[in-house]
Amino acid sequence: MSSLLAVPNVSEGSDEERLAELGEAFGRGVTVLDRHVDADHGRAVFTLAAGAPGLLTEALVAGAETALELVDMGGYAGAHPAIGALDVCPVVWLHPGDREAARTEAVAVAAQIGGIGVPVFLYGELASGPSRTERSYFRNGGLKELWLRMESGELRPDFGPRLPHPRGGATLVTARPPLAAFNLELDSGELEVARAVAAALREAGGGPPGVRAIGLLLGSGRAQVSTNVHDPLAVPLAEVVERVRALAAPLGARPLEAELVGLVPAAALVGYPDDVPIRGFDPGRQVIERRLATPG
């Protein structure tokens, strides 16, 4: 029997009552391993685990329906790019032998979310063409630009209606192995510093393979380099820290503190430096192998 995870990202990061309802919906029949909430990003990330095929689909569709009821993208003001109430919905395999099961489950999820009136775009390795592999392809310009592209017929969803949902926007779905969502805060309040570091850190700017990065300014006044490391075994987080350190130094900045969003494989943390602490890090809760050993 395959063992799959899912990591739905919802565009709500502050209303605890809504977040509790979303957590209850996503937890139907599966285990909620983690919930990470970020008011600055305007985002909550849930990590779900299920053993039997089909259970994740039921939970994710229930969560999508609840997000549609509770989250109105017309008022979205988060710093993180987003185009949907349920913005991103990856199904995750932990072992290569579960890859096909994850792909099958992800397509089933996409079809059912499309069936409740939300257009769904497949990205990553499920993308229908090379241009559609990156989330940024759909998010550039935000939901307003997505409306225009879909109205013109330039962009057609893989499932669901031909236009965004009036409240819920659209959803991005894929199947993938575990990645690391890893944020680094700088001792700088300059957004342009974070953006410059992010531009050089990401793979497209000459950085390590599989690294995606954006620069943001947090409500605390700190600049943040927000990253997704697609293969944290090949590119451990220690390497990301050292790259950011080297890129920020000529700009008069340095990384002060880090943050993990959700869970990471143990190997991602090998050699991690002591001088850039991960805020609130709990290995029993945030290391995949240890968390799955104590799922309650």
N, C-alpha and C positions, 0 to 999 in steps of 0.2 A: 504494500500500500504506500502511495506517495505521501509525503508530508510537505505541505506548501504553506507559505506565508502570504500575506497581502499587506500593503502599506498605503491605504487611502489617505490622500491629502485633501482637507476640507478648508474652504475659505472663510473660516471663523476662528478668531484667536483671542476672544475676550469675554464673551457671554457664557458664563458657567452653566446656566440653565440649558442653553442650547447645546453646549458641549456634552453635558450629561446625557441629554436625549440622543445625541449622535452616537455616543459611546455605547448606549444601550442597544441602539439599532445595529451597529456594527458587530456587537457581541452576540447576536442571535445564533446560537448553535456552535460558536467558535470561542476561542480564548483571546481576550484582548491582552496582549503581552506588554504593551506600552502605549502611553498617550503623551505626546509632546505638544505643548501649546505655546505660541509665540504671538503676543499682541502686536509687536512691531511689524512682524511679517504678515499679520492678519491671517494666521494659518494654524491648523491643528493637524498633527500627523499621528495616525493610529497604526499600531502594528498588530496584526491578527494572525493566529495560527489555527490550522485545521488539519486533521489527519485524513478524513474521508473525502474523496472527490465529490464536488458539488456543494459542500457546505460553505466554502468561501463565496461561491456565487450567490447563494441565498443571503448571506450576511452583507455582502457588498451591495447587492441590489436594495436590501432593506435600508442600508446606510445612505444610498443614493436617493431613495425616495424621501427619507427624512431630511437630507440636505436640501432637497428641492422645496420642502415645506418651510424650512427654517432660515435659509440663507438667500438673501436677495442680492445678486451681483450688481444691481443698480446702485447700491450704496457701498460697494467695496472700496476700501481705502488702504489696504495693506501694502507694505513696501515690497512684498514678494510678487513677482509677475503671476497673474492668474487669469483664467478665462472661464472658470466654472465653479459652482457651489461645491460639487465634488470635482476638484480640479484635475487631479492625477490619481490613477488607480492601478498600480502595478501588482501583478501576481508574481511571487518570488519563489524560485526553486533553490534549495540548499545543496542538492546533489545533482550532478550531471544527468543521472538516470531519470530525474523528475522533470527534465526540461520540457518534454512533449506534454506531460500532464499539465504543467503550468501554462503552456501555450493554449491548450484546449480549454482550460478553465478561464483564461483571460478573454478568449474570443466569446465564450458563453456569457461572461460578465458584460462585455461590450454590447452584445446583441440584446440582452435584457435591459440594460440601461437605455439603449436606443429605443426599446419598446415602451418606455415610460415617458418618451417625448423629449429626450435630451440627445443631441447629436454627439456621436462618439468618433474620435479619431484614434486610430492605432498608430503608435510610434515605436521607436526602437526596432528590435528585430521583427516585430509584427507589421512594420510600416509597409504600405503598398508601393512605395517608391523611395529612392534615395533621398529626395528632398524632404520627405516627411519623417525622417528618423529622429530629428531633434525636437524637443518640446518648444524650443524658441521659435521654430518655424510657424507654429500655431499661435504662440503668445505675443510675438512682436506686434507692438501697437495696441495690445490689450484687447479687451472684449469688443470695444467700438470698432477697431480695425477688422476683427474677425467677422463681425456683422457685415461689413462692407464687402469683404472677400467672399463670403458665402452668398450674399445677395447677388453679386455679379456673376456667380457661377464659377469663379476662379478656384474655390475650395469646396470640395464636396466631402461630407462625412462618410465613414465606412459603415456606420449604422445610424439609424434614427432620422429625424427630420432634416430638411435641407437648410434650415435656419436655426440659430441658437434659441434655446428656451428663453422666454421673456424674463424669467427670474434666475434660472439656474445656469444659463450660458451653455457651455459644452464641457465634455469630459475627455481626458486623454487616458488611454489604456495600453498596457504592454505586459509582456512577461520577461523576466530578467533574473539574473543571480543577485545576491545581496550587493548593495553599494553602501558607501558611507556618506551620509549627509552631515557635513562638518563645517562649522562656522568659526572664523577667527576674528576676534575684536582687536583693533589696533589702538595704540595710544595716540590717536589722532581723531579730531572731529571733522576732518576734511573728506567730504564725499568723493572728490576727485582723486584723492590718494587711494582710497579703497577701489575705485573703478580702474585706476591705472594698474594696481597690483593684480586685480582680477583679470584684466585683459591679457597680461603677460603670463599669468598662472595657468589659464585655461589651455587645453590642447590646441585649440584654433590659433592661439597666440604664441605657440612654441613651447608650451608647458608639457607636463607628463601626459601620456596617453590616457584618455578616458576622464580627464578632469574638466569639469564645467564650473564656472565661477562668475559671480556678479558682485559688484560693490554696492553697499547699502549704507544709509545713515540711520542709526537707531535712535529711539526716543531718549536714551540716556545721553546722547550727544557723541557717542563713540561711532567711528566708522567700522564697518564690518565687511569682511570678505566671506561671502557665503558660497560654499562649494558642494558639489556632488562628485565623489570619487567613484567612478564606475567599476573599477577593479581594485579594491583596497588591499588585496593580497599582493598584487604586482606593484602598487603605489601605496605603501603604508602611510598612515597619517603623519608619522615623523617626517617623511619626505615632503609632505605638503607644508608642514610648519617651517621647515628649513628653506623651502622655496619662497614662502611668504616673507620670512625674515630677510632673505637676500634681496628680494624685490622691493621691500618697504624701506630698507636702510638708506638707499640714495635719496629717498623722498622724505627723510627725517622722521620715520615712523618705525615701529616694531610691534610684533604681536604680543598682546598682554594676556589674553585669556581665550579659551576655546569652548565650544559647545557641540555636543553630539545630538543629532535629531534622530531618535529611534535607536535601533540596535545595529551593532557591527560585529563582524567575525573577530575572534580573538587575534588572528594574525595581523589584522589592521593596526593593532596597537603595539606591535613589537618595536622596541627602541624609542618609544615615545618620550620626548624631553620633559624633564621635571619643571622647567622654568616657564612653561606655558600651560598652566593647569586647565583641565577640562572641568568647567563649572558643574558642581553637583554630580560628578561622575560616580556611578555605582556599578562596578563590574558584574555583580550578581543580577542586576536588572538590565544592563545595557550591552553585555556581551552575549551574542546569540546562543552560543553553545551552553553557557551557564544558565541563561534565562529559560531555555527549553528544558533544562534538567529539573527546573522547579517552576512549572508553568502556572501554579496556583496563585 
